[in-house]
Amino acid sequence: MQTIMWPETLWQDLRFAVRLLRKAPGFTVVAVLSLALGIGVNTAMFSVINAVLLHSFPYPGANRLVRVGRGGGKGDASMPEYAFWKEHARFFSSFAGYRGGGERHFSRGSGDEWISILAITTDFVRTLGIPLSLGREFTAEEAKAGGPSAIVISDGLWRRSFGADPQVLGRSVILEDKSYTVVGVLAPGFWFPDSSDAFVPLQSTGTVIDTGSNTTLIARLKDGCTLKQAQAEMAIITEDFRRANPVSITREYRGMRAISYVDSLVGDVRVNLLVLFGATGLLLLISCSNLAALLFTRFAARRKELAVRMALGSSRQRLLTQFFVENLLIAGWGGAVGLLTAYSLLRGLVAWMPFDLLVSSPIQLDRSVLAFTIAVTAVTALVFTLTPLLATSRINVQESLNSAGRSATGGVRAGARNLLVIGEVALATTLMIGAGLLIQSLKRVYQERLGFAPHGLITFQTPFARSRRENTADRMNFTNTMLERLAAVPGVRGVAATNVLPLVGWSNFPTQREGRPDQSIGAMEIRSVTPAYFELMGIPVRRGRSFAGRDDANSAPVVVINETLARTWWLNGDPTEDRIVIGLYQGHEIGKDPPRQVIGVVGDTKTSLKDLPRPTLFVPMAQTDALGVSSLAWIVNATGVAGFADTLRSTTLEIDPSQRIRQVRSMDEIVASRTASSRFNASLFGIFAGVALLLAAIGVYGLLSFLVAQRRREIGTRIALGATHADILSLIFKQGVVLTTIGLVIGLLVAYFATRWLASLLYGVQSRDFFTFAAAAFVLMLAALIAIYLPAHRAARIDPTVALRYE
């Protein structure tokens, strides 16, 4: 019989728990909703972390894939570096590189479309470890400059353009105006961070383009080799590369390092996600603390019931089982509602996140997330069960059965409730300080001077087809026609063009001051602009003049520099009396651009919102033959013109029906996109901190209200013996302020050490900023005082006659 008693007992406990919770709907609703909020937010956040950080990428032996590059391994490399490391690195079984190829016009027979291209070296697919479904990857001959033009297409492109024809190998397709032969088809489901429709060979050109750091390198470690061993070898190869290239390698060259490829993909968002997950965890703890306080209050009301049960022979283990069933039921309902909450929150959370979430599978509530939710629910139920367990261990049955034995102000119950409130205040303090630091950081970002006036500017891009990029006359004719036609559109007050917009990207080239090899910059930012650019963008001319219509291909080469470059090379001199050579570096010629006369100095503009302005020079667009421009970014001043995007498209297509138009957006939108990450972190932490502050205040209020109710007779006696209104207020305030202060001090100490994890997310503010810590403490103490005043005021108004008769 003993072996089958437990199902019946469990069923009885379950029925009793349902009846008990049904009789207290207020408690049940508050408990379930509190848990649902905490579990739901944590489940949604864990779904993102599970997909981004925990799921391995779909490559065999993904842990042996590494990224090789400058800047600690995260930077790109040059083609000479790729060739040297591929030949000399012994710890890699395969070594490859790739470079974004942008979008190109693809045609096959009568069908055509625009597709995204990735330029890859040999062994790229072999390095990733995913075989092609058809054909092969590129040969060494195809990777040479002037070699056969081959192409590997994706499974999607194969199906929609060739109808999944297995005889596709050897077919000819046209990219731009050049013919390519299909040599391979990628496997279905092939995933790569830089999503592409096709691969083309990354060919070494033998020109200055090869020397630029524009190629991303990946490698696969040999079996038995560790990343640490590879990193040690990289240092040796760096010295070999330096000795092999004494002319082109500078003293500042630090070589390349190898890092985990997976870490290189998720490293930028890992800290953000983990910090946010930690914040959601704190929110769940605060919710659980409030619920635990409710359970203590509920236990006080059931104290006599439990004493009767124990007097009739119920063991503490039996009571523990009953409590666990009750709490598991509450936690189960909370977990179920939390799952529904997570499901409704997840899509909006992912859409709201400004981070580049690289995932090979959808972010969803899968089995791992479900297991996480079940585990959180079970742990929550177990922790809540320990609450009455601690309390029942101190129950005096005889005292509890006595109607006078109702004091709950002392013992483990009062101590545990006090600890819960202290914990809530401490956690709320930590969250508020984190939110304050992120809000301070966001404020500093907004206060940064951009160096230009974004309001009222509409931008869009026109990528050039290959034929137009290589035909300077055609490109300039298109540019001049666009300037004239756009300027004639009603409502347009100005038009300009550049190769790269501020805050959008980089375009650099080695540059030297003429006759001064010691004054060289290997990555000088270069902007090709039309004459109206500076005026339209609101960039002031500090010295000399800006460009004019006379600065064309037939005039003397000229250049305008920014203030940072002027301070770097001409701290106390006049740069307008000097010349600059683009394509010259420490006396070594790596380009063909002629020396350019400096004609003016303009104000600094930001290339990155959180970085200092970089040395930058501007050249007239009519004088950029040697530099090459593959795409133009247009800037139009057209404030208040409705439907202007459609006008831009129609005007451009009238000039050239085949011209693509991309990324029509305002300059204000571009600036806002650069603050999106800071705004998201500050907003989410602010919401969490607000909820935590409210819960902490509710916790303080609930505790003191409970104590006032339990001490009603004592307070009445004090008043009857002559205690004043102020005395009673002081009595309650003293207890509330002491608990709040202890929690506040603990929270400040925790935040002092924990906020260092926020350092990488902050800008212009220290992670231990005194003002933020002080402001958070002041706000929390103010909220606590308001929460303390309500029960204190109620206690001071107790009628001693009624209180002394209170049973």
RODODO-314721 format. One line per 2 residues: number of its first residue (from 0); their letters; for each residue x, y, z of C-alpha. Coordinates in steps of 0.02 Angstrom, whole numbers, plus 50000, padded with zeros to 5 digits. Example, Ala and Ser with C-alpha at 12.3 -4.5 7.8 and 13.67 -1.06 7.14 Angstrom:
! RODODO-314721
0) AS) 50615:49775:50390; 50684:49947:50357
***
This chain:
! RODODO-314721
0) MQ) 50000:50000:50000; 50141:50118:50041
2) TI) 50205:50108:49863; 50045:50180:49791
4) MW) 49999:50307:49926; 50097:50453:49853
6) PE) 49990:50478:49695; 49834:50493:49802
8) TL) 49921:50613:49921; 49985:50717:49777
10) WQ) 49811:50725:49702; 49740:50781:49870
12) DL) 49873:50917:49885; 49838:50975:49709
14) RF) 49650:50987:49739; 49679:51077:49903
16) AV) 49800:51199:49821; 49675:51240:49683
18) RL) 49536:51272:49811; 49653:51377:49916
20) LR) 49709:51486:49771; 49531:51502:49708
22) KA) 49478:51570:49878; 49614:51705:49866
24) PG) 49596:51771:49688; 49687:51934:49725
26) FT) 49841:51846:49790; 49835:51719:49647
28) VV) 49822:51852:49510; 49962:51959:49584
30) AV) 50075:51808:49608; 50047:51739:49433
32) LS) 50067:51908:49348; 50226:51948:49447
34) LA) 50304:51784:49395; 50239:51800:49216
36) LG) 50323:51969:49197; 50491:51909:49264
38) IG) 50489:51740:49176; 50421:51812:49013
40) VN) 50554:51946:48996; 50692:51823:49042
42) TA) 50627:51692:48920; 50620:51818:48778
44) MF) 50797:51877:48816; 50860:51699:48832
46) SV) 50785:51659:48661; 50898:51791:48584
48) IN) 51051:51734:48681; 51016:51552:48638
50) AV) 51009:51590:48451; 51155:51713:48447
52) LL) 51278:51650:48579; 51237:51469:48618
54) HS) 51191:51392:48451; 51346:51343:48355
56) FP) 51363:51401:48177; 51325:51270:48043
58) YP) 51505:51224:48004; 51586:51057:48045
60) GA) 51713:51085:48183; 51662:51267:48202
62) NR) 51773:51280:48356; 51926:51257:48243
64) LV) 51881:51403:48130; 51980:51560:48164
66) RV) 51985:51736:48097; 52155:51808:48055
68) GR) 52182:51995:48045; 52256:52154:48111
70) GG) 52194:52245:48264; 52197:52095:48379
72) GK) 52124:51982:48246; 51965:52078:48209
74) GD) 52036:52187:48070; 52056:52151:47886
76) AS) 52218:52118:47792; 52299:52154:47625
78) MP) 52321:52032:47482; 52511:52022:47509
80) EY) 52478:51973:47690; 52353:51841:47634
82) AF) 52477:51765:47513; 52619:51765:47640
84) WK) 52520:51691:47784; 52439:51560:47673
86) EH) 52611:51499:47622; 52697:51506:47792
88) AR) 52565:51466:47924; 52594:51283:47973
90) FF) 52455:51266:48102; 52315:51294:47975
92) SS) 52246:51153:47868; 52166:51281:47751
94) FA) 52174:51469:47732; 52059:51585:47634
96) GY) 52001:51764:47614; 51848:51856:47554
98) RG) 51792:52031:47512; 51619:52105:47485
100) GG) 51580:52130:47302; 51420:52231:47322
102) ER) 51273:52210:47204; 51292:52176:47018
104) HF) 51175:52158:46872; 51151:51973:46833
106) SR) 51076:51911:46672; 51047:51741:46593
108) GS) 50960:51735:46427; 50803:51841:46437
110) GD) 50799:51854:46629; 50897:51977:46732
112) EW) 50906:52039:46912; 51022:52122:47037
114) IS) 51116:52000:47148; 51239:52017:47293
116) IL) 51416:51957:47262; 51556:51895:47375
118) AI) 51733:51887:47306; 51824:51736:47380
120) TT) 51995:51655:47365; 52031:51473:47332
122) DF) 51993:51351:47475; 51857:51464:47545
124) VR) 51721:51331:47543; 51843:51197:47602
126) TL) 51892:51306:47750; 51711:51322:47804
128) GI) 51693:51134:47785; 51529:51131:47687
130) PL) 51545:51042:47519; 51460:51108:47362
132) SL) 51304:51018:47304; 51366:51030:47124
134) GR) 51533:51065:47043; 51688:51136:47127
136) EF) 51760:51295:47198; 51888:51405:47110
138) TA) 52057:51347:47050; 52222:51440:47072
140) EE) 52216:51488:46888; 52045:51567:46906
142) AK) 52106:51667:47057; 52246:51749:46957
144) AG) 52223:51920:46878; 52161:51896:46701
146) GP) 52116:51714:46734; 51958:51627:46676
148) SA) 51798:51709:46738; 51710:51581:46846
150) IV) 51562:51594:46964; 51487:51487:47102
152) IS) 51301:51519:47128; 51191:51493:47280
154) DG) 51057:51360:47290; 50923:51495:47286
156) LW) 50992:51577:47129; 51011:51406:47048
158) RR) 50828:51365:47080; 50751:51530:47027
160) SF) 50863:51566:46876; 50899:51390:46814
162) GA) 50749:51294:46878; 50867:51182:46981
164) DP) 50938:51112:46819; 51074:50983:46865
166) QV) 51160:51023:46698; 51196:51202:46751
168) LG) 51385:51177:46761; 51473:51256:46614
170) RS) 51331:51376:46576; 51374:51558:46541
172) VI) 51299:51706:46636; 51329:51893:46626
174) LE) 51382:51997:46775; 51376:52180:46728
176) DK) 51449:52169:46552; 51565:52022:46582
178) SY) 51535:51837:46546; 51560:51707:46684
180) TV) 51554:51517:46681; 51457:51426:46816
182) VG) 51576:51303:46901; 51481:51261:47060
184) VL) 51320:51271:47160; 51317:51296:47348
186) AP) 51229:51170:47459; 51049:51205:47514
188) GF) 51046:51301:47677; 51225:51363:47655
190) WF) 51245:51506:47780; 51375:51642:47790
192) PD) 51369:51807:47885; 51392:51907:47725
194) SS) 51240:51838:47634; 51271:51825:47447
196) DA) 51187:51756:47292; 51350:51709:47208
198) FV) 51538:51696:47232; 51669:51760:47109
200) PL) 51859:51738:47121; 51952:51865:47225
202) QS) 52093:51905:47106; 52253:51993:47149
204) TG) 52262:52146:47036; 52444:52191:47064
206) TV) 52390:52371:47096; 52379:52481:47251
208) ID) 52208:52405:47289; 52297:52247:47345
210) TG) 52394:52343:47479; 52237:52406:47564
212) SN) 52170:52319:47720; 52009:52264:47637
214) TT) 52014:52073:47640; 51944:51967:47782
216) LI) 52044:51809:47817; 51980:51646:47891
218) AR) 52073:51484:47925; 52045:51311:47996
220) LK) 52161:51243:48130; 52241:51074:48100
222) DG) 52184:50930:48208; 52276:50934:48373
224) CT) 52328:51117:48355; 52262:51246:48476
226) LK) 52223:51429:48452; 52360:51473:48575
228) QA) 52489:51381:48470; 52428:51469:48313
230) QA) 52442:51638:48398; 52621:51601:48449
232) EM) 52663:51555:48269; 52581:51715:48206
234) AI) 52708:51819:48302; 52851:51726:48216
236) IT) 52771:51746:48043; 52748:51932:48076
238) ED) 52935:51954:48095; 52965:51850:47938
240) FR) 52842:51959:47842; 52926:52117:47907
242) RA) 53097:52056:47847; 53025:52005:47678
244) NP) 52947:52178:47651; 53069:52304:47726
246) VS) 53010:52446:47614; 52821:52438:47628
248) IT) 52809:52386:47812; 52824:52524:47942
250) RE) 52890:52517:48119; 52712:52532:48184
252) YR) 52660:52370:48099; 52603:52245:48230
254) GM) 52563:52101:48116; 52409:51991:48130
256) RA) 52331:51880:48261; 52211:51734:48259
258) IS) 52050:51733:48360; 51902:51617:48367
260) YV) 51793:51645:48215; 51634:51624:48317
262) DS) 51696:51754:48442; 51735:51873:48300
264) LV) 51555:51860:48240; 51467:51882:48406
266) GD) 51597:51977:48507; 51524:52149:48470
268) VR) 51351:52105:48537; 51400:51978:48670
270) VN) 51425:52109:48807; 51262:52198:48761
272) LL) 51160:52039:48767; 51238:51973:48927
274) VL) 51216:52140:49016; 51033:52147:48963
276) FG) 51008:51966:49016; 51083:52009:49185
278) AT) 50962:52155:49200; 50813:52043:49162
280) GL) 50879:51920:49292; 50883:52058:49423
282) LL) 50705:52104:49376; 50651:51923:49402
284) LI) 50738:51920:49572; 50647:52077:49626
286) SC) 50480:52005:49568; 50517:51845:49664
288) SN) 50564:51945:49819; 50397:52035:49815
290) LA) 50306:51871:49792; 50403:51793:49934
292) AL) 50350:51939:50044; 50170:51904:49996
294) LF) 50194:51722:50044; 50256:51774:50216
296) TR) 50101:51881:50239; 49994:51738:50179
298) FA) 50085:51619:50296; 50049:51733:50445
300) AR) 49863:51718:50408; 49879:51526:50401
302) RK) 49986:51510:50556; 49847:51439:50664
304) EL) 49794:51320:50523; 49970:51251:50514
306) AV) 49979:51233:50703; 49817:51132:50702
308) RM) 49887:51019:50564; 50046:50991:50662
310) AL) 49948:50959:50823; 49846:50826:50732
312) GS) 50006:50736:50682; 50058:50812:50516
314) SR) 50246:50806:50492; 50350:50951:50430
316) QR) 50394:50847:50276; 50208:50827:50239
318) LL) 50183:51014:50256; 50333:51044:50145
320) TQ) 50256:50935:50010; 50093:51029:50020
322) FF) 50181:51197:50008; 50284:51137:49860
324) VE) 50127:51083:49766; 50046:51252:49800
326) NL) 50199:51349:49746; 50228:51237:49596
328) LI) 50051:51272:49541; 50079:51460:49557
330) AG) 50248:51449:49470; 50175:51337:49334
332) WG) 50037:51461:49295; 50165:51601:49300
334) GA) 50280:51505:49184; 50138:51468:49062
336) VG) 50083:51650:49056; 50267:51698:49048
338) LL) 50288:51591:48892; 50141:51679:48811
340) TA) 50217:51845:48864; 50385:51796:48790
342) YS) 50302:51742:48628; 50216:51911:48613
344) LL) 50372:52008:48663; 50503:51915:48561
346) RG) 50468:51982:48387; 50455:52161:48449
348) LV) 50613:52142:48555; 50715:52077:48408
350) AW) 50647:52214:48294; 50688:52345:48426
352) MP) 50866:52284:48451; 50986:52391:48348
354) FD) 51123:52260:48355; 51179:52157:48206
356) LL) 51119:51987:48267; 51211:51855:48165
358) VS) 51108:51696:48177; 51108:51541:48068
360) SP) 50936:51488:48131; 50780:51590:48174
362) IQ) 50763:51671:48345; 50615:51578:48417
364) LD) 50546:51486:48568; 50624:51316:48534
366) RS) 50654:51165:48646; 50805:51244:48730
368) VL) 50705:51398:48775; 50562:51289:48838
370) AF) 50684:51190:48947; 50752:51355:49015
372) TI) 50576:51414:49060; 50533:51249:49145
374) AV) 50696:51255:49244; 50664:51435:49300
376) TA) 50486:51388:49349; 50541:51236:49450
378) VT) 50680:51331:49539; 50559:51471:49579
380) AL) 50435:51349:49656; 50573:51268:49758
382) VF) 50637:51434:49825; 50461:51488:49872
384) TL) 50438:51324:49963; 50590:51360:50072
386) TP) 50501:51517:50134; 50366:51425:50234
388) LL) 50491:51287:50275; 50598:51412:50370
390) AT) 50444:51481:50452; 50368:51314:50506
392) SR) 50533:51265:50586; 50501:51399:50718
394) IN) 50315:51371:50747; 50268:51343:50930
396) VQ) 50109:51240:50916; 50046:51282:51090
398) ES) 50078:51468:51069; 50000:51472:50896
400) LN) 49842:51384:50958; 49828:51516:51092
402) SA) 49729:51663:51017; 49845:51786:51100
404) GR) 49999:51716:51021; 49993:51819:50865
406) SA) 50151:51919:50868; 50241:51913:50704
408) TG) 50362:52051:50728; 50505:51943:50783
410) GV) 50583:51778:50739; 50629:51710:50571
412) RA) 50476:51776:50482; 50512:51958:50522
414) GA) 50697:51933:50488; 50664:51848:50321
416) RN) 50542:51984:50268; 50669:52116:50313
418) LL) 50802:52027:50211; 50686:52017:50062
420) VI) 50652:52204:50067; 50837:52242:50089
422) GE) 50873:52131:49939; 50741:52218:49834
424) VA) 50812:52389:49875; 50989:52330:49837
426) LA) 50940:52256:49668; 50837:52409:49623
428) TT) 50985:52520:49666; 51100:52421:49553
430) LM) 50978:52429:49408; 50947:52615:49432
432) IG) 51133:52654:49432; 51156:52552:49273
434) AG) 51012:52644:49191; 51081:52811:49250
436) LL) 51252:52776:49176; 51178:52726:49009
438) IQ) 51064:52878:49005; 51214:52989:49046
440) SL) 51310:52905:48905; 51167:52934:48783
442) KR) 51161:53117:48834; 51348:53135:48798
444) VY) 51324:53054:48628; 51187:53178:48584
446) QE) 51299:53321:48640; 51437:53272:48519
448) RL) 51468:53402:48384; 51443:53323:48214
450) GF) 51529:53460:48116; 51384:53473:47994
452) AP) 51199:53519:47997; 51092:53365:47958
454) HG) 50919:53442:47968; 50824:53456:47805
456) LI) 50944:53347:47703; 50882:53198:47602
458) TF) 51012:53070:47545; 51015:52923:47425
460) QT) 51145:52819:47334; 51172:52776:47151
462) PF) 51292:52629:47131; 51377:52635:46962
464) AR) 51376:52491:46840; 51547:52422:46794
466) SR) 51549:52510:46626; 51514:52680:46704
468) RE) 51644:52656:46840; 51778:52626:46707
470) NT) 51721:52767:46593; 51766:52931:46676
472) AD) 51680:53039:46546; 51518:52941:46560
474) RM) 51522:52950:46750; 51550:53138:46754
476) NF) 51416:53166:46622; 51292:53070:46729
478) TN) 51346:53166:46885; 51328:53337:46803
480) TM) 51160:53292:46728; 51097:53232:46897
482) LE) 51154:53392:46980; 51061:53499:46852
484) RL) 50901:53396:46850; 50887:53378:47039
486) AA) 50921:53563:47065; 50774:53601:46947
488) VP) 50650:53499:47051; 50525:53617:47137
490) GV) 50565:53640:47321; 50749:53591:47306
492) RG) 50867:53723:47375; 51031:53635:47346
494) VA) 51112:53475:47280; 51283:53398:47309
496) AT) 51366:53227:47293; 51507:53134:47378
498) NV) 51581:52959:47377; 51549:52930:47563
500) LP) 51425:53017:47679; 51476:53069:47855
502) LV) 51445:52934:47987; 51411:52804:47851
504) GW) 51582:52730:47812; 51763:52754:47768
506) SN) 51865:52778:47610; 52051:52792:47640
508) FP) 52213:52791:47544; 52398:52813:47588
510) TQ) 52445:52997:47580; 52601:53102:47611
512) RE) 52643:53284:47626; 52752:53328:47476
514) GR) 52936:53321:47516; 52904:53257:47693
516) PD) 52914:53065:47700; 52903:53078:47890
518) QS) 52729:53153:47873; 52632:53008:47797
520) IG) 52464:52932:47842; 52430:52756:47782
522) AM) 52240:52771:47798; 52201:52950:47754
524) EI) 52014:52979:47738; 51976:53044:47564
526) RS) 51812:53119:47506; 51769:53158:47326
528) VT) 51641:53299:47326; 51552:53419:47211
530) PA) 51578:53609:47235; 51417:53640:47335
532) YF) 51454:53504:47463; 51526:53611:47604
534) EL) 51392:53745:47594; 51250:53619:47584
536) MG) 51315:53518:47733; 51348:53673:47836
538) IP) 51535:53637:47851; 51627:53801:47883
540) VR) 51781:53853:47784; 51913:53902:47912
542) RG) 52050:53959:47793; 52071:53985:47607
544) RS) 51927:53936:47493; 51819:53786:47449
546) FA) 51796:53710:47277; 51722:53802:47130
548) GR) 51663:53754:46957; 51834:53799:46886
550) DD) 51915:53655:46983; 51889:53528:46845
552) AN) 51990:53396:46753; 52080:53531:46651
554) SA) 52136:53637:46799; 52278:53614:46923
556) PV) 52246:53474:47049; 52186:53545:47215
558) VV) 52134:53481:47385; 52044:53545:47540
560) IN) 52091:53474:47711; 52004:53468:47879
562) ET) 52064:53548:48040; 52128:53386:48114
564) LA) 52248:53360:47968; 52299:53544:47975
566) RT) 52345:53525:48159; 52435:53361:48126
568) WW) 52549:53422:47986; 52545:53613:48000
570) LN) 52526:53651:48184; 52599:53826:48169
572) GD) 52610:53844:47981; 52498:53885:47834
574) PT) 52442:53728:47739; 52382:53831:47590
576) ED) 52564:53857:47543; 52597:53669:47531
578) RI) 52550:53517:47428; 52489:53340:47464
580) VI) 52518:53181:47365; 52386:53044:47371
582) GL) 52464:52874:47337; 52633:52917:47411
584) YQ) 52683:52841:47579; 52849:52874:47666
586) GH) 52927:52914:47499; 52863:52756:47412
588) EI) 52744:52779:47266; 52593:52663:47271
590) GK) 52476:52765:47163; 52472:52881:47014
592) DP) 52386:53037:47081; 52483:53200:47050
594) PR) 52531:53321:47191; 52383:53429:47243
596) QV) 52389:53609:47303; 52302:53639:47470
598) IG) 52177:53780:47439; 52077:53778:47601
600) VV) 52044:53711:47775; 51868:53662:47829
602) GD) 51793:53613:47996; 51803:53435:48060
604) TK) 51660:53315:48028; 51629:53150:48117
606) TS) 51664:52987:48027; 51606:52893:48182
608) LK) 51496:52969:48315; 51598:52905:48463
610) DL) 51771:52931:48387; 51875:53086:48364
612) PR) 51876:53163:48189; 52005:53080:48077
614) PT) 52127:53170:47962; 52027:53197:47803
616) LF) 52055:53278:47636; 51929:53325:47504
618) VP) 51958:53324:47315; 51847:53391:47176
620) MA) 51742:53253:47099; 51798:53310:46926
622) QT) 51978:53269:46974; 51955:53092:47042
624) DA) 52005:52987:46890; 52150:52900:46978
626) LG) 52052:52872:47138; 51900:52791:47061
628) VS) 51721:52808:47123; 51606:52656:47120
630) SL) 51454:52739:47197; 51388:52914:47231
632) AW) 51293:52975:47383; 51178:53120:47343
634) IV) 51128:53256:47467; 50974:53360:47429
636) NA) 50909:53505:47532; 50721:53487:47514
638) TG) 50639:53522:47682; 50451:53499:47682
640) VA) 50435:53421:47509; 50305:53282:47521
642) GF) 50336:53121:47426; 50510:53177:47381
644) AD) 50579:52999:47376; 50469:52959:47227
646) TL) 50525:53119:47142; 50707:53071:47166
648) RS) 50678:52900:47088; 50580:52963:46940
650) TT) 50707:53101:46904; 50852:52978:46911
652) LE) 50766:52850:46801; 50727:52983:46672
654) ID) 50914:53012:46656; 50959:52826:46652
656) PS) 50820:52693:46664; 50949:52561:46713
658) QR) 51020:52660:46859; 50986:52588:47032
660) IR) 50936:52696:47180; 50969:52637:47357
662) QV) 50945:52693:47537; 50836:52847:47519
664) RS) 50836:52923:47693; 50860:53087:47782
666) MD) 51023:53139:47861; 50931:53148:48027
668) EI) 50888:52963:48009; 51071:52922:47978
670) VA) 51122:53016:48137; 50983:52930:48235
672) SR) 51039:52759:48174; 51211:52791:48249
674) TA) 51135:52821:48420; 51013:52674:48409
676) SS) 51119:52556:48514; 51142:52684:48653
678) RF) 50957:52730:48648; 50905:52547:48657
680) NA) 51017:52508:48806; 50965:52665:48899
682) SL) 50779:52639:48862; 50775:52456:48912
684) FG) 50877:52482:49069; 50769:52634:49109
686) IF) 50611:52528:49096; 50687:52392:49205
688) AG) 50747:52519:49332; 50576:52601:49338
690) VA) 50490:52434:49369; 50622:52388:49498
692) LL) 50598:52555:49588; 50409:52528:49592
694) LA) 50427:52349:49656; 50552:52402:49789
696) AI) 50434:52540:49848; 50290:52416:49851
698) GV) 50400:52296:49950; 50441:52429:50081
700) YG) 50259:52482:50090; 50198:52302:50104
702) LL) 50320:52259:50243; 50278:52411:50349
704) SF) 50091:52390:50318; 50106:52211:50378
706) LV) 50204:52264:50532; 50080:52402:50572
708) AQ) 49937:52276:50560; 50029:52152:50672
710) RR) 50078:52286:50800; 49909:52370:50801
712) RE) 49878:52327:50986; 50054:52382:51036
714) IG) 50035:52548:50943; 49866:52576:51025
716) TR) 49943:52545:51195; 50082:52671:51159
718) IA) 49955:52803:51108; 49849:52767:51263
720) LG) 50004:52792:51370; 50038:52962:51293
722) AT) 50137:52932:51132; 50114:53077:51011
724) HA) 50079:53075:50824; 50262:53116:50794
726) DI) 50319:52974:50907; 50221:52845:50806
728) LS) 50282:52917:50641; 50460:52911:50706
730) LI) 50439:52730:50761; 50382:52671:50589
732) FK) 50498:52786:50491; 50648:52727:50590
734) QG) 50618:52545:50545; 50583:52585:50361
736) VV) 50731:52702:50339; 50851:52580:50422
738) LT) 50800:52438:50305; 50806:52553:50152
740) TI) 50977:52622:50201; 51050:52448:50224
742) GL) 50983:52395:50054; 51044:52556:49976
744) VI) 51221:52535:50043; 51227:52354:49983
746) GL) 51161:52406:49812; 51291:52544:49797
748) LV) 51430:52422:49840; 51366:52293:49715
750) AY) 51348:52426:49580; 51524:52491:49616
752) FA) 51596:52323:49562; 51462:52268:49438
754) TR) 51456:52424:49329; 51630:52390:49261
756) WL) 51541:52268:49144; 51453:52420:49071
758) AS) 51616:52510:49030; 51618:52454:48848
760) LL) 51439:52519:48824; 51473:52692:48896
762) YG) 51533:52849:48810; 51596:53005:48896
764) VQ) 51553:52943:49071; 51648:52834:49195
766) SR) 51569:52672:49254; 51586:52736:49434
768) DF) 51520:52911:49404; 51485:52993:49573
770) FT) 51340:53099:49511; 51248:52946:49443
772) FA) 51273:52847:49603; 51214:52995:49709
774) AA) 51062:53030:49598; 51008:52847:49602
776) AF) 51023:52842:49791; 50923:53003:49810
778) VL) 50781:52945:49696; 50769:52775:49779
780) ML) 50770:52849:49955; 50636:52975:49904
782) AA) 50526:52835:49836; 50555:52734:49995
784) LI) 50508:52883:50106; 50344:52902:50013
786) AI) 50312:52715:50033; 50354:52727:50219
788) YL) 50243:52878:50251; 50080:52792:50202
790) PA) 50083:52651:50333; 50165:52768:50460
792) HR) 50026:52895:50438; 49896:52758:50456
794) AA) 49981:52694:50614; 49981:52868:50692
796) RI) 49792:52881:50665; 49751:52717:50756
798) DP) 49612:52737:50884; 49683:52664:51048
800) TV) 49509:52611:51107; 49481:52506:50951
802) AL) 49660:52441:50950; 49653:52378:51129
804) RY) 49496:52278:51089; 49575:52210:50926
806) E) 49578:52020:50923
***
